[in-house]
Amino acid sequence: MIANTEIKPKTVLIVEDNPMLQVGLRHALSTQPALEVIGQVEDGLQAVSTIVQLKPDIALVDIELPGMDGITLTQRIKEILPDTRIIILTHYTNPTKVMAALSSGANGYCIKGTSIPQLEAAIMAVGEGNWYLDAKIANCVLQNIRQPLPDGEELEEVRLTEREMQVLQELVEGKSNTEIGVELGVSANTIKGHVQQIIHKLKASDRTQAAVKALRLGLV
């Protein structure tokens, strides 16, 4: 009797709200024998229930989604189905967005426009239990990971006010002072003051390093 050595394709779910990109990704990935696209979703909230139902090996997730953003979606899925591998596929190269996505539990990060062979390689690498970082953002990740964390004595000094915590949460999501001001109903100058205080208290050199330190310390 000859054993069946056929390799089972990795199942992929596409979570993308751009209809053209959604169709293009499905068509391109469907031509790859090592992959099987089992669905596509355009809403973050709907994606949670769909992923729980279909249990794909890998989910390709955009950051900007209606209903629930991709970073929050990744956190939610990792809590429910920790074995599901998630690749963020987005146009963002902002270090804060990148670190927020990786801190949420994403296993890979690809920039939109990546060639299909490269994307397939990323999916296969992540599907086999490895990590994948697009070359365009790998350097910024390494630089931020190398930033030293405060020691125990310094950590005791990190006392953020309730408003500073609200600003920090928005900061981690990569929003500008103007965007944060609109979200919290105050002026951009007021937010600028809060950001400066956050940077000072976290002993960071700039807003990006402050956000990365906050993520690594579990403050948000």
N, C-alpha and C positions, 0 to 999 in steps of 0.2 A: 504494500500500500504506500503510495507517494503522498507525503505530507503537503498540505496546502501552504505554500510559502508566500502567497500573494500579500503584499503590504496594503493594509487598509488605509484609504485616503484620510487625511486630516479634515475634519468638518469645520467649516468657517461660517460665521454669521457676520453680515455687514451692517454696521450701525452708522448710517450717514443720511443727512437730511437733504443733500443736493441730489435731485433725481438723476441728472445726467451722469454725475460721478458714480452714483449708486449702480446704475445700469452698466456703465463702463467697467467698473470693478468686477461686477458679477460675470460679465461676458469674458473678461480677460482671465479671471481666476478659474472659470469653468473649463477653460481649455487646458488647464494643468492637471495631468493625471494623478498627481500626488495630493490634490485638494478637491474637496467637495463643498460647494457653497450650498448651505441648507436653508438660507433665508436672508432677508434684508429688512431692516427696520429703520424708520426715519425719526422716531421719537424716543427720547431717553427713558421716559416712564414705561412705554410699551416694550422697550428693549429688555427691561428687567424681567418681566413676565415671560417674554419670548425666550430669553436665555435660560431661565429656570426650566421652561418646558422642553426646549430642544437640546439643552446641554451641549453646545458646540465645543469642540476642542479649543478653538481660538475665536475670539471676537475682535473684529476690526472696528475701533470706536473713534469717532470724531470727537473733538472737545466741545465745539459749539453745536448744541442740540436743543430742540424745543422740549419742554417738559422737564428735563433733567440734564445737566451738562455732563460731558463725558468723564470728568474727574470724579464727580459724585457717583455717577453710574459705576465706575470702576470700583470705588470703595464698597458700594452696595453689593455688587456681584462677588467680590472677594470675600465678603462676610457670609454670603449664602453658598457660593460654589467656589471655594478656594482653589480647586484644581483647574478651573477654567482659565486659560491663558488669554491675556488681553494685550493687544497692540494698539497704541494710540496712533491714529493716522490723521494728521492735521497740518495746517500751514504754519502753525506757531513755532517760532524758534526762540521766543522769549525765554531766558533762563528760568524765570519764576514759573512760567507755565510748565516747562519741561520738568522741573524738580517737583512741582505739585502733582503732576501726572504720575511720576515714578514713585513718589511717596504714597500715593493713593493705592499702589499695588500693581500698576501696569508692568508688564513683562517686556515690553518693547515700545519704541517710539520711532515712528517713521514720518518723514515730511511728504506732504502731498506733491505729486510730480515724480515720485520715485518710480523707476522703471519696473515693469511687471516682473521680470526675472529677479530683480533685487528685492521686491516686495515678497515674492514667493520664497526667496531665501530667508527673509526675515520671519515669515510665517512658519517655515519648516524648523528654523532654529528655535523659535519660541515654543513651537509644538513639541519639540524634543526636550524641553526643560531648560533651555538656555535663555540668555538675555540678548536683546538686540537694540542697539542705539544707532540711529542714522549718523553718518560721519559728520553731518553739518552741525550736530548738537553734542556730539560725544565730548569734544574738548571743553565746552562750557560745563558739562556735568562733572568732568574730572576736576576742573578748577574749583567748583563749588563744594565737591565732596572733600577736597583737601583743606578747605577752610577749617581751622581749629574751632572746636566747640568750647564754650565757657567752662571753667572748672566748677567744682561744687560750690566754692565760696562766691564766685561770680553769679552762679545760677540763683542763689538766694536773693540777689539784688534785682533779679528780673521780676518786677512787680508792675504789670500793666493794668491800667484802669479799664473799666468796662468798655468805654468808648475806644480806647486804644486797641482792645481785643477785636472790636468790630472792624476797625480800620485794618488791622493786621489780617483778618480773614479775607477782606477784599484785596488787600495787597498781595497775598499769596496767590490769588486768582489772576494776577497780572494786570489789574485795573489801574488806570491812571488816577491822579488826584482829582481831576474833574469828574471822572466816572464814579469814583468813590463818593465824592461830594453829592452828586445827584442821587446816588443810592441811599445815602444817609441823611439827605436833606440839609446839608450845610455847604459853605463855600469851599472852593478848591484851596484857598489860603488857609482855612481852618484845618483842612485835611493835611496840608503841607506841614503844619505845626505838629500834628499828631504823628506823622511819619517821621519827622526829625526826632521826636521823643522816643519812638520805637527803635530807631536806628541807634540812638544813644544808649538806651537801656539794654539792648542786645549786643552792645559793643561791636556793631557792624560798620562796614565802611560805606555801604550804600543800601538802597531799598531792596535790591535783589539779594544781597548777602543776608540782610535782615530776614527776608522771607524764607530763605533756605535754612537759616539757623532755627527759625521758628518751626519749620517742618521737621527738621532733624531732632529737635527737642520735644516734639509732640505738643507744642503749644496750640496748634490748630489742626 
